[in-house]
Structure formats: structure tokens, C-alpha cells
Amino acid sequence: MPKLSTSGSEIGVAWYRESDWARVKSQFSDAADLHDTYEQWHRDTENAIKEITALGHFVIPVTIDIDDFIGWCMVRGRKRDGKARSEYVIEKMRAEPHVKK
């Protein structure tokens, strides 16, 4: 299940690149709670996005840049876990304006 954060009717979803999945699994303290494969994560996240969109929300995928996220956590003294990823997504959404389509 994706990590969600809300901002009005906009919902940010942590998004990963397939090429980063091995690092995601090796760098996140809660990796055991994540899907085993990128394909499983991608399928479930796409389904969750469809469900969220059907409820009338605007979904914004926010790519988790692994190096940036690790640095972000180090500066803030945070574990690299789901709570930190959610906060990272919220911060990125606030920093980058989004236009609803």
C-alpha cells in the first residue's frame, strides 16, 4: 500500500523508480513491510491510485529520489521509514506547485 499524505483534495503518493527498488529494499528501515518486488508494489499502488481517484481525489505521485531522501533523513535525524517518507512527500508537494488536470 502506498504511503499517503493529504493536502486538501490532493493526495500525495510515494512513487519509486523500478531501477531504485533494490536500494529501497536495502536502505529503508521498514523494508520488510514493503512489497518483495517492484512489480508487486507497482500493481498494488496503481490499484490504490484508481480507488483514491474514484473517490474524487487528485493523486500526485511524488518520486522518492533515494539519495535525496537519505540526505533529507540524515539532516533531520530521522529513520528511513514510512512516516519519514510521508513527510518527505508532503514537503515535496508543498515545494512544487501542482496543476490539476
Biopython code that builds the backbone (N, CA, C, O; Angstrom):
import numpy as np
from Bio.PDB.StructureBuilder import StructureBuilder

atoms = [
    (1, "MET", "N", (0.845, -1.177, 0.000)),
    (1, "MET", "CA", (0.000, 0.000, 0.000)),
    (1, "MET", "C", (0.885, 1.233, 0.000)),
    (1, "MET", "O", (1.861, 1.284, 0.749)),
    (2, "PRO", "N", (0.576, 2.214, -0.809)),
    (2, "PRO", "CA", (1.401, 3.416, -0.852)),
    (2, "PRO", "C", (1.260, 4.218, 0.423)),
    (2, "PRO", "O", (0.261, 4.114, 1.136)),
    (3, "LYS", "N", (2.248, 5.001, 0.693)),
    (3, "LYS", "CA", (2.192, 5.922, 1.809)),
    (3, "LYS", "C", (1.475, 7.163, 1.313)),
    (3, "LYS", "O", (1.861, 7.740, 0.296)),
    (4, "LEU", "N", (0.441, 7.576, 2.019)),
    (4, "LEU", "CA", (-0.370, 8.684, 1.569)),
    (4, "LEU", "C", (-0.236, 9.869, 2.497)),
    (4, "LEU", "O", (-0.044, 9.714, 3.703)),
    (5, "SER", "N", (-0.338, 11.035, 1.931)),
    (5, "SER", "CA", (-0.416, 12.250, 2.717)),
    (5, "SER", "C", (-1.411, 13.164, 2.025)),
    (5, "SER", "O", (-1.438, 13.245, 0.797)),
    (6, "THR", "N", (-2.218, 13.843, 2.801)),
    (6, "THR", "CA", (-3.261, 14.640, 2.189)),
    (6, "THR", "C", (-2.932, 16.116, 2.247)),
    (6, "THR", "O", (-2.237, 16.587, 3.147)),
    (7, "SER", "N", (-3.441, 16.820, 1.279)),
    (7, "SER", "CA", (-3.333, 18.268, 1.199)),
    (7, "SER", "C", (-4.602, 18.725, 0.501)),
    (7, "SER", "O", (-4.612, 18.893, -0.719)),
    (8, "GLY", "N", (-5.689, 18.931, 1.270)),
    (8, "GLY", "CA", (-6.975, 19.220, 0.658)),
    (8, "GLY", "C", (-7.459, 17.987, -0.077)),
    (8, "GLY", "O", (-7.460, 16.886, 0.475)),
    (9, "SER", "N", (-7.874, 18.174, -1.337)),
    (9, "SER", "CA", (-8.322, 17.028, -2.116)),
    (9, "SER", "C", (-7.175, 16.412, -2.913)),
    (9, "SER", "O", (-7.378, 15.477, -3.688)),
    (10, "GLU", "N", (-5.978, 16.941, -2.717)),
    (10, "GLU", "CA", (-4.794, 16.353, -3.354)),
    (10, "GLU", "C", (-4.185, 15.337, -2.400)),
    (10, "GLU", "O", (-4.031, 15.598, -1.207)),
    (11, "ILE", "N", (-3.844, 14.186, -2.939)),
    (11, "ILE", "CA", (-3.218, 13.148, -2.130)),
    (11, "ILE", "C", (-1.890, 12.776, -2.775)),
    (11, "ILE", "O", (-1.841, 12.375, -3.938)),
    (12, "GLY", "N", (-0.832, 12.911, -2.019)),
    (12, "GLY", "CA", (0.499, 12.555, -2.498)),
    (12, "GLY", "C", (0.765, 11.083, -2.265)),
    (12, "GLY", "O", (0.484, 10.549, -1.193)),
    (13, "VAL", "N", (1.305, 10.437, -3.272)),
    (13, "VAL", "CA", (1.646, 9.030, -3.174)),
    (13, "VAL", "C", (3.138, 8.878, -3.435)),
    (13, "VAL", "O", (3.650, 9.319, -4.464)),
    (14, "ALA", "N", (3.828, 8.245, -2.486)),
    (14, "ALA", "CA", (5.257, 7.986, -2.682)),
    (14, "ALA", "C", (5.414, 7.094, -3.915)),
    (14, "ALA", "O", (4.759, 6.059, -4.035)),
    (15, "TRP", "N", (6.282, 7.509, -4.814)),
    (15, "TRP", "CA", (6.489, 6.789, -6.067)),
    (15, "TRP", "C", (7.959, 6.400, -6.175)),
    (15, "TRP", "O", (8.843, 7.195, -5.855)),
    (16, "TYR", "N", (8.212, 5.192, -6.619)),
    (16, "TYR", "CA", (9.576, 4.688, -6.751)),
    (16, "TYR", "C", (9.864, 4.332, -8.195)),
    (16, "TYR", "O", (8.976, 3.930, -8.946)),
    (17, "ARG", "N", (11.112, 4.485, -8.562)),
    (17, "ARG", "CA", (11.556, 4.038, -9.882)),
    (17, "ARG", "C", (11.932, 2.567, -9.768)),
    (17, "ARG", "O", (12.464, 2.121, -8.752)),
    (18, "GLU", "N", (11.645, 1.827, -10.832)),
    (18, "GLU", "CA", (11.986, 0.401, -10.822)),
    (18, "GLU", "C", (13.481, 0.199, -10.595)),
    (18, "GLU", "O", (13.892, -0.725, -9.893)),
    (19, "SER", "N", (14.282, 1.061, -11.190)),
    (19, "SER", "CA", (15.736, 0.930, -11.063)),
    (19, "SER", "C", (16.224, 1.182, -9.632)),
    (19, "SER", "O", (17.354, 0.827, -9.297)),
    (20, "ASP", "N", (15.382, 1.792, -8.783)),
    (20, "ASP", "CA", (15.753, 2.086, -7.391)),
    (20, "ASP", "C", (15.256, 1.037, -6.401)),
    (20, "ASP", "O", (15.590, 1.100, -5.218)),
    (21, "TRP", "N", (14.467, 0.079, -6.865)),
    (21, "TRP", "CA", (13.797, -0.815, -5.920)),
    (21, "TRP", "C", (14.773, -1.579, -5.018)),
    (21, "TRP", "O", (14.509, -1.732, -3.826)),
    (22, "ALA", "N", (15.879, -2.055, -5.559)),
    (22, "ALA", "CA", (16.855, -2.773, -4.719)),
    (22, "ALA", "C", (17.375, -1.863, -3.608)),
    (22, "ALA", "O", (17.560, -2.312, -2.477)),
    (23, "ARG", "N", (17.610, -0.601, -3.918)),
    (23, "ARG", "CA", (18.070, 0.348, -2.893)),
    (23, "ARG", "C", (16.961, 0.649, -1.896)),
    (23, "ARG", "O", (17.220, 0.789, -0.701)),
    (24, "VAL", "N", (15.737, 0.750, -2.376)),
    (24, "VAL", "CA", (14.601, 0.955, -1.473)),
    (24, "VAL", "C", (14.597, -0.163, -0.434)),
    (24, "VAL", "O", (14.489, 0.090, 0.766)),
    (25, "LYS", "N", (14.714, -1.390, -0.907)),
    (25, "LYS", "CA", (14.672, -2.536, -0.007)),
    (25, "LYS", "C", (15.893, -2.606, 0.927)),
    (25, "LYS", "O", (15.799, -3.143, 2.030)),
    (26, "SER", "N", (17.012, -2.075, 0.492)),
    (26, "SER", "CA", (18.210, -2.152, 1.334)),
    (26, "SER", "C", (18.399, -0.937, 2.238)),
    (26, "SER", "O", (19.119, -1.022, 3.233)),
    (27, "GLN", "N", (17.778, 0.175, 1.918)),
    (27, "GLN", "CA", (18.020, 1.414, 2.654)),
    (27, "GLN", "C", (16.918, 1.804, 3.637)),
    (27, "GLN", "O", (17.163, 2.609, 4.536)),
    (28, "PHE", "N", (15.721, 1.258, 3.490)),
    (28, "PHE", "CA", (14.614, 1.674, 4.347)),
    (28, "PHE", "C", (14.537, 0.768, 5.568)),
    (28, "PHE", "O", (14.604, -0.456, 5.448)),
    (29, "SER", "N", (14.396, 1.373, 6.740)),
    (29, "SER", "CA", (14.376, 0.595, 7.979)),
    (29, "SER", "C", (13.153, -0.320, 8.072)),
    (29, "SER", "O", (13.173, -1.303, 8.813)),
    (30, "ASP", "N", (12.105, -0.010, 7.336)),
    (30, "ASP", "CA", (10.899, -0.833, 7.354)),
    (30, "ASP", "C", (10.740, -1.647, 6.067)),
    (30, "ASP", "O", (9.623, -1.963, 5.658)),
    (31, "ALA", "N", (11.852, -1.976, 5.445)),
    (31, "ALA", "CA", (11.832, -2.683, 4.157)),
    (31, "ALA", "C", (11.059, -3.998, 4.229)),
    (31, "ALA", "O", (10.453, -4.411, 3.240)),
    (32, "ALA", "N", (11.072, -4.649, 5.369)),
    (32, "ALA", "CA", (10.357, -5.921, 5.497)),
    (32, "ALA", "C", (8.850, -5.729, 5.341)),
    (32, "ALA", "O", (8.135, -6.677, 5.013)),
    (33, "ASP", "N", (8.362, -4.509, 5.573)),
    (33, "ASP", "CA", (6.935, -4.214, 5.435)),
    (33, "ASP", "C", (6.544, -3.877, 4.000)),
    (33, "ASP", "O", (5.357, -3.793, 3.684)),
    (34, "LEU", "N", (7.524, -3.685, 3.138)),
    (34, "LEU", "CA", (7.262, -3.326, 1.752)),
    (34, "LEU", "C", (7.095, -4.571, 0.891)),
    (34, "LEU", "O", (7.435, -5.678, 1.307)),
    (35, "HIS", "N", (6.573, -4.377, -0.297)),
    (35, "HIS", "CA", (6.431, -5.494, -1.231)),
    (35, "HIS", "C", (7.802, -6.102, -1.532)),
    (35, "HIS", "O", (8.828, -5.423, -1.473)),
    (36, "ASP", "N", (7.795, -7.383, -1.852)),
    (36, "ASP", "CA", (9.048, -8.056, -2.182)),
    (36, "ASP", "C", (9.615, -7.573, -3.517)),
    (36, "ASP", "O", (10.829, -7.438, -3.665)),
    (37, "THR", "N", (8.745, -7.315, -4.478)),
    (37, "THR", "CA", (9.221, -6.911, -5.799)),
    (37, "THR", "C", (8.611, -5.583, -6.211)),
    (37, "THR", "O", (7.558, -5.180, -5.717)),
    (38, "TYR", "N", (9.292, -4.918, -7.119)),
    (38, "TYR", "CA", (8.776, -3.671, -7.683)),
    (38, "TYR", "C", (7.446, -3.933, -8.388)),
    (38, "TYR", "O", (6.518, -3.132, -8.281)),
    (39, "GLU", "N", (7.353, -5.032, -9.095)),
    (39, "GLU", "CA", (6.144, -5.338, -9.845)),
    (39, "GLU", "C", (4.931, -5.441, -8.915)),
    (39, "GLU", "O", (3.854, -4.942, -9.240)),
    (40, "GLN", "N", (5.108, -6.091, -7.757)),
    (40, "GLN", "CA", (4.019, -6.199, -6.786)),
    (40, "GLN", "C", (3.637, -4.818, -6.260)),
    (40, "GLN", "O", (2.459, -4.469, -6.190)),
    (41, "TRP", "N", (4.659, -4.036, -5.890)),
    (41, "TRP", "CA", (4.405, -2.684, -5.384)),
    (41, "TRP", "C", (3.678, -1.861, -6.437)),
    (41, "TRP", "O", (2.678, -1.210, -6.132)),
    (42, "HIS", "N", (4.166, -1.883, -7.671)),
    (42, "HIS", "CA", (3.591, -1.076, -8.752)),
    (42, "HIS", "C", (2.130, -1.448, -8.991)),
    (42, "HIS", "O", (1.277, -0.568, -9.102)),
    (43, "ARG", "N", (1.839, -2.734, -9.070)),
    (43, "ARG", "CA", (0.468, -3.200, -9.305)),
    (43, "ARG", "C", (-0.462, -2.715, -8.192)),
    (43, "ARG", "O", (-1.527, -2.164, -8.472)),
    (44, "ASP", "N", (-0.070, -2.914, -6.945)),
    (44, "ASP", "CA", (-0.915, -2.523, -5.818)),
    (44, "ASP", "C", (-1.070, -1.007, -5.719)),
    (44, "ASP", "O", (-2.140, -0.511, -5.366)),
    (45, "THR", "N", (-0.015, -0.281, -6.028)),
    (45, "THR", "CA", (-0.081, 1.176, -5.976)),
    (45, "THR", "C", (-0.982, 1.717, -7.076)),
    (45, "THR", "O", (-1.776, 2.626, -6.836)),
    (46, "GLU", "N", (-0.867, 1.173, -8.270)),
    (46, "GLU", "CA", (-1.750, 1.595, -9.371)),
    (46, "GLU", "C", (-3.211, 1.336, -8.996)),
    (46, "GLU", "O", (-4.069, 2.179, -9.258)),
    (47, "ASN", "N", (-3.503, 0.195, -8.395)),
    (47, "ASN", "CA", (-4.868, -0.117, -7.965)),
    (47, "ASN", "C", (-5.343, 0.859, -6.890)),
    (47, "ASN", "O", (-6.487, 1.312, -6.921)),
    (48, "ALA", "N", (-4.469, 1.181, -5.947)),
    (48, "ALA", "CA", (-4.820, 2.133, -4.888)),
    (48, "ALA", "C", (-5.090, 3.515, -5.475)),
    (48, "ALA", "O", (-6.012, 4.204, -5.039)),
    (49, "ILE", "N", (-4.296, 3.922, -6.456)),
    (49, "ILE", "CA", (-4.498, 5.223, -7.098)),
    (49, "ILE", "C", (-5.861, 5.266, -7.790)),
    (49, "ILE", "O", (-6.561, 6.276, -7.719)),
    (50, "LYS", "N", (-6.236, 4.185, -8.452)),
    (50, "LYS", "CA", (-7.558, 4.120, -9.101)),
    (50, "LYS", "C", (-8.672, 4.270, -8.067)),
    (50, "LYS", "O", (-9.648, 4.984, -8.301)),
    (51, "GLU", "N", (-8.528, 3.603, -6.937)),
    (51, "GLU", "CA", (-9.540, 3.686, -5.881)),
    (51, "GLU", "C", (-9.620, 5.098, -5.304)),
    (51, "GLU", "O", (-10.713, 5.619, -5.086)),
    (52, "ILE", "N", (-8.478, 5.710, -5.060)),
    (52, "ILE", "CA", (-8.438, 7.058, -4.496)),
    (52, "ILE", "C", (-9.036, 8.057, -5.476)),
    (52, "ILE", "O", (-9.793, 8.944, -5.080)),
    (53, "THR", "N", (-8.699, 7.914, -6.748)),
    (53, "THR", "CA", (-9.219, 8.794, -7.786)),
    (53, "THR", "C", (-10.737, 8.633, -7.910)),
    (53, "THR", "O", (-11.455, 9.613, -8.107)),
    (54, "ALA", "N", (-11.212, 7.411, -7.796)),
    (54, "ALA", "CA", (-12.654, 7.157, -7.880)),
    (54, "ALA", "C", (-13.411, 7.833, -6.746)),
    (54, "ALA", "O", (-14.605, 8.104, -6.879)),
    (55, "LEU", "N", (-12.747, 8.106, -5.649)),
    (55, "LEU", "CA", (-13.368, 8.804, -4.524)),
    (55, "LEU", "C", (-13.365, 10.319, -4.723)),
    (55, "LEU", "O", (-13.848, 11.062, -3.869)),
    (56, "GLY", "N", (-12.814, 10.775, -5.860)),
    (56, "GLY", "CA", (-12.835, 12.197, -6.182)),
    (56, "GLY", "C", (-11.580, 12.960, -5.801)),
    (56, "GLY", "O", (-11.563, 14.189, -5.863)),
    (57, "HIS", "N", (-10.542, 12.261, -5.414)),
    (57, "HIS", "CA", (-9.294, 12.924, -5.052)),
    (57, "HIS", "C", (-8.369, 13.026, -6.257)),
    (57, "HIS", "O", (-8.453, 12.227, -7.190)),
    (58, "PHE", "N", (-7.504, 13.998, -6.225)),
    (58, "PHE", "CA", (-6.485, 14.190, -7.250)),
    (58, "PHE", "C", (-5.189, 13.602, -6.701)),
    (58, "PHE", "O", (-4.659, 14.097, -5.706)),
    (59, "VAL", "N", (-4.677, 12.560, -7.332)),
    (59, "VAL", "CA", (-3.488, 11.858, -6.845)),
    (59, "VAL", "C", (-2.238, 12.431, -7.502)),
    (59, "VAL", "O", (-2.173, 12.596, -8.720)),
    (60, "ILE", "N", (-1.258, 12.727, -6.671)),
    (60, "ILE", "CA", (0.014, 13.256, -7.146)),
    (60, "ILE", "C", (1.118, 12.267, -6.776)),
    (60, "ILE", "O", (1.491, 12.172, -5.607)),
    (61, "PRO", "N", (1.648, 11.526, -7.761)),
    (61, "PRO", "CA", (2.791, 10.661, -7.476)),
    (61, "PRO", "C", (4.030, 11.532, -7.232)),
    (61, "PRO", "O", (4.362, 12.391, -8.050)),
    (62, "VAL", "N", (4.691, 11.310, -6.133)),
    (62, "VAL", "CA", (5.901, 12.065, -5.786)),
    (62, "VAL", "C", (7.059, 11.079, -5.758)),
    (62, "VAL", "O", (7.134, 10.214, -4.885)),
    (63, "THR", "N", (7.954, 11.218, -6.715)),
    (63, "THR", "CA", (9.085, 10.299, -6.808)),
    (63, "THR", "C", (10.007, 10.476, -5.612)),
    (63, "THR", "O", (10.428, 11.586, -5.285)),
    (64, "ILE", "N", (10.309, 9.360, -4.972)),
    (64, "ILE", "CA", (11.271, 9.355, -3.877)),
    (64, "ILE", "C", (12.648, 9.171, -4.502)),
    (64, "ILE", "O", (13.010, 8.070, -4.918)),
    (65, "ASP", "N", (13.408, 10.255, -4.563)),
    (65, "ASP", "CA", (14.794, 10.167, -5.014)),
    (65, "ASP", "C", (15.586, 9.610, -3.834)),
    (65, "ASP", "O", (15.694, 10.266, -2.797)),
    (66, "ILE", "N", (16.128, 8.436, -3.978)),
    (66, "ILE", "CA", (16.734, 7.729, -2.848)),
    (66, "ILE", "C", (17.852, 8.546, -2.195)),
    (66, "ILE", "O", (17.877, 8.692, -0.973)),
    (67, "ASP", "N", (18.766, 9.075, -2.993)),
    (67, "ASP", "CA", (19.866, 9.850, -2.413)),
    (67, "ASP", "C", (19.358, 11.091, -1.697)),
    (67, "ASP", "O", (19.823, 11.419, -0.606)),
    (68, "ASP", "N", (18.400, 11.784, -2.313)),
    (68, "ASP", "CA", (17.828, 12.976, -1.695)),
    (68, "ASP", "C", (17.111, 12.607, -0.397)),
    (68, "ASP", "O", (17.240, 13.302, 0.612)),
    (69, "PHE", "N", (16.360, 11.516, -0.431)),
    (69, "PHE", "CA", (15.627, 11.089, 0.756)),
    (69, "PHE", "C", (16.576, 10.704, 1.893)),
    (69, "PHE", "O", (16.335, 11.062, 3.046)),
    (70, "ILE", "N", (17.636, 9.990, 1.583)),
    (70, "ILE", "CA", (18.615, 9.611, 2.609)),
    (70, "ILE", "C", (19.218, 10.865, 3.241)),
    (70, "ILE", "O", (19.338, 10.956, 4.462)),
    (71, "GLY", "N", (19.594, 11.827, 2.406)),
    (71, "GLY", "CA", (20.131, 13.092, 2.922)),
    (71, "GLY", "C", (19.107, 13.840, 3.748)),
    (71, "GLY", "O", (19.433, 14.389, 4.800)),
    (72, "TRP", "N", (17.874, 13.864, 3.281)),
    (72, "TRP", "CA", (16.776, 14.523, 3.986)),
    (72, "TRP", "C", (16.631, 13.922, 5.386)),
    (72, "TRP", "O", (16.487, 14.649, 6.369)),
    (73, "CYS", "N", (16.669, 12.603, 5.468)),
    (73, "CYS", "CA", (16.558, 11.921, 6.760)),
    (73, "CYS", "C", (17.756, 12.221, 7.660)),
    (73, "CYS", "O", (17.594, 12.442, 8.861)),
    (74, "MET", "N", (18.952, 12.230, 7.081)),
    (74, "MET", "CA", (20.152, 12.496, 7.877)),
    (74, "MET", "C", (20.096, 13.887, 8.486)),
    (74, "MET", "O", (20.389, 14.056, 9.670)),
    (75, "VAL", "N", (19.726, 14.880, 7.698)),
    (75, "VAL", "CA", (19.656, 16.267, 8.175)),
    (75, "VAL", "C", (18.650, 16.388, 9.318)),
    (75, "VAL", "O", (18.864, 17.160, 10.253)),
    (76, "ARG", "N", (17.574, 15.645, 9.250)),
    (76, "ARG", "CA", (16.502, 15.733, 10.240)),
    (76, "ARG", "C", (16.626, 14.699, 11.360)),
    (76, "ARG", "O", (15.810, 14.677, 12.282)),
    (77, "GLY", "N", (17.646, 13.843, 11.279)),
    (77, "GLY", "CA", (17.820, 12.814, 12.297)),
    (77, "GLY", "C", (16.676, 11.806, 12.310)),
    (77, "GLY", "O", (16.263, 11.337, 13.370)),
    (78, "ARG", "N", (16.174, 11.483, 11.134)),
    (78, "ARG", "CA", (15.011, 10.609, 11.005)),
    (78, "ARG", "C", (15.396, 9.216, 10.540)),
    (78, "ARG", "O", (16.386, 9.036, 9.833)),
    (79, "LYS", "N", (14.602, 8.235, 10.946)),
    (79, "LYS", "CA", (14.725, 6.887, 10.399)),
    (79, "LYS", "C", (14.211, 6.941, 8.969)),
    (79, "LYS", "O", (13.388, 7.791, 8.628)),
    (80, "ARG", "N", (14.692, 6.048, 8.150)),
    (80, "ARG", "CA", (14.205, 5.965, 6.761)),
    (80, "ARG", "C", (13.030, 4.988, 6.731)),
    (80, "ARG", "O", (13.158, 3.840, 6.306)),
    (81, "ASP", "N", (11.880, 5.485, 7.196)),
    (81, "ASP", "CA", (10.705, 4.631, 7.307)),
    (81, "ASP", "C", (9.490, 5.299, 6.667)),
    (81, "ASP", "O", (9.593, 6.377, 6.081)),
    (82, "GLY", "N", (8.350, 4.644, 6.788)),
    (82, "GLY", "CA", (7.126, 5.131, 6.169)),
    (82, "GLY", "C", (6.707, 6.505, 6.648)),
    (82, "GLY", "O", (6.240, 7.322, 5.854)),
    (83, "LYS", "N", (6.866, 6.772, 7.929)),
    (83, "LYS", "CA", (6.491, 8.089, 8.455)),
    (83, "LYS", "C", (7.362, 9.177, 7.820)),
    (83, "LYS", "O", (6.860, 10.232, 7.432)),
    (84, "ALA", "N", (8.646, 8.920, 7.717)),
    (84, "ALA", "CA", (9.549, 9.891, 7.091)),
    (84, "ALA", "C", (9.216, 10.052, 5.609)),
    (84, "ALA", "O", (9.242, 11.167, 5.088)),
    (85, "ARG", "N", (8.902, 8.950, 4.926)),
    (85, "ARG", "CA", (8.547, 9.044, 3.503)),
    (85, "ARG", "C", (7.300, 9.899, 3.315)),
    (85, "ARG", "O", (7.229, 10.698, 2.381)),
    (86, "SER", "N", (6.317, 9.735, 4.197)),
    (86, "SER", "CA", (5.104, 10.544, 4.113)),
    (86, "SER", "C", (5.420, 12.024, 4.288)),
    (86, "SER", "O", (4.902, 12.864, 3.552)),
    (87, "GLU", "N", (6.264, 12.341, 5.256)),
    (87, "GLU", "CA", (6.648, 13.735, 5.486)),
    (87, "GLU", "C", (7.440, 14.285, 4.306)),
    (87, "GLU", "O", (7.269, 15.444, 3.927)),
    (88, "TYR", "N", (8.296, 13.468, 3.731)),
    (88, "TYR", "CA", (9.078, 13.849, 2.550)),
    (88, "TYR", "C", (8.129, 14.180, 1.391)),
    (88, "TYR", "O", (8.311, 15.181, 0.698)),
    (89, "VAL", "N", (7.128, 13.338, 1.190)),
    (89, "VAL", "CA", (6.149, 13.561, 0.117)),
    (89, "VAL", "C", (5.420, 14.879, 0.345)),
    (89, "VAL", "O", (5.262, 15.668, -0.587)),
    (90, "ILE", "N", (4.977, 15.125, 1.569)),
    (90, "ILE", "CA", (4.277, 16.370, 1.883)),
    (90, "ILE", "C", (5.175, 17.563, 1.596)),
    (90, "ILE", "O", (4.735, 18.539, 0.989)),
    (91, "GLU", "N", (6.426, 17.495, 2.026)),
    (91, "GLU", "CA", (7.356, 18.603, 1.804)),
    (91, "GLU", "C", (7.566, 18.849, 0.314)),
    (91, "GLU", "O", (7.584, 19.998, -0.128)),
    (92, "LYS", "N", (7.724, 17.787, -0.457)),
    (92, "LYS", "CA", (7.919, 17.921, -1.904)),
    (92, "LYS", "C", (6.677, 18.516, -2.567)),
    (92, "LYS", "O", (6.791, 19.331, -3.482)),
    (93, "MET", "N", (5.501, 18.112, -2.109)),
    (93, "MET", "CA", (4.269, 18.656, -2.678)),
    (93, "MET", "C", (4.157, 20.151, -2.397)),
    (93, "MET", "O", (3.715, 20.911, -3.258)),
    (94, "ARG", "N", (4.550, 20.571, -1.218)),
    (94, "ARG", "CA", (4.486, 21.996, -0.868)),
    (94, "ARG", "C", (5.496, 22.809, -1.670)),
    (94, "ARG", "O", (5.249, 23.969, -2.001)),
    (95, "ALA", "N", (6.633, 22.195, -1.979)),
    (95, "ALA", "CA", (7.699, 22.897, -2.698)),
    (95, "ALA", "C", (7.439, 23.007, -4.193)),
    (95, "ALA", "O", (7.932, 23.926, -4.848)),
    (96, "GLU", "N", (6.668, 22.076, -4.729)),
    (96, "GLU", "CA", (6.416, 22.057, -6.163)),
    (96, "GLU", "C", (4.921, 22.200, -6.422)),
    (96, "GLU", "O", (4.148, 21.284, -6.142)),
    (97, "PRO", "N", (4.513, 23.353, -6.958)),
    (97, "PRO", "CA", (3.074, 23.529, -7.223)),
    (97, "PRO", "C", (2.581, 22.544, -8.268)),
    (97, "PRO", "O", (3.295, 22.212, -9.214)),
    (98, "HIS", "N", (1.376, 22.089, -8.089)),
    (98, "HIS", "CA", (0.788, 21.101, -9.000)),
    (98, "HIS", "C", (-0.463, 21.702, -9.628)),
    (98, "HIS", "O", (-1.221, 22.414, -8.970)),
    (99, "VAL", "N", (-0.663, 21.416, -10.874)),
    (99, "VAL", "CA", (-1.822, 21.891, -11.586)),
    (99, "VAL", "C", (-2.759, 20.716, -11.787)),
    (99, "VAL", "O", (-2.361, 19.677, -12.315)),
    (100, "LYS", "N", (-4.000, 20.881, -11.365)),
    (100, "LYS", "CA", (-4.984, 19.821, -11.548)),
    (100, "LYS", "C", (-5.364, 19.745, -13.013)),
    (100, "LYS", "O", (-5.519, 20.773, -13.671)),
    (101, "LYS", "N", (-5.515, 18.534, -13.527)),
    (101, "LYS", "CA", (-5.864, 18.343, -14.927)),
    (101, "LYS", "C", (-7.339, 18.071, -15.071)),
    (101, "LYS", "O", (-7.826, 17.883, -16.186)),
]
sb = StructureBuilder()
sb.init_structure("model")
sb.init_model(0)
sb.init_chain("A")
sb.init_seg("    ")
for serial, (resi, resn, name, xyz) in enumerate(atoms, 1):
    if name == "N":
        sb.init_residue(resn, " ", resi, " ")
    sb.init_atom(name, np.array(xyz, "f"), 0.0, 1.0, " ", f" {name:<3s}", serial, name[0])
structure = sb.get_structure()
